Amino acid sequence: MEPFRLVIDAARCDGHGICALRCPELVTLDEWGYAAVDGGQVTSVPTWRRARRAVAACPERALNLEKTGPMSSPDDLHPPPVTVTAASDPAPRHKNATGGAESGSWKVATKRRSSSL
């Protein structure tokens, strides 16, 4: 099982306390009833299930489970830059309405009405 951590958006918490009932080993309530989490990793399946139930039970959606995979260095927080290379054919080939291939964008086939003036 990948490690997870339970995080709380304190600005969204309204102090219902349901999360502490669902997962008391990770969530505590302060003196006013607002939730607080320790931020530790959830590595056991039973604790993860209780944390998931606490996330689902929160009426304000203030809780979330985030994956915390193993990191070897702080550089793992940022992905490497993406390198864009030019394709050999810059314009993709598409089939037009008559079935022939054309380069570039789609052409719209329209019928001209004959005017009876």
GIZIPE-V917997 format. One record per residue. OMEGA is omega in whole degrees, 0 to 359 (* if undefined). Layout:
omega
OMEGA
OMEGA
This chain:
omega
177
178
177
170
179
179
181
172
187
179
181
184
177
174
177
176
181
181
180
176
182
184
185
181
179
186
173
179
177
185
179
178
179
185
174
177
182
178
178
182
175
183
180
182
179
178
177
179
178
178
179
176
177
178
181
184
183
182
181
182
182
181
178
173
180
176
177
180
180
179
180
180
177
178
179
179
183
179
179
180
180
178
180
178
180
178
180
177
187
181
180
180
179
174
179
185
181
176
180
180
177
182
176
186
181
173
181
179
178
176
175
177
177
181
182
179
*
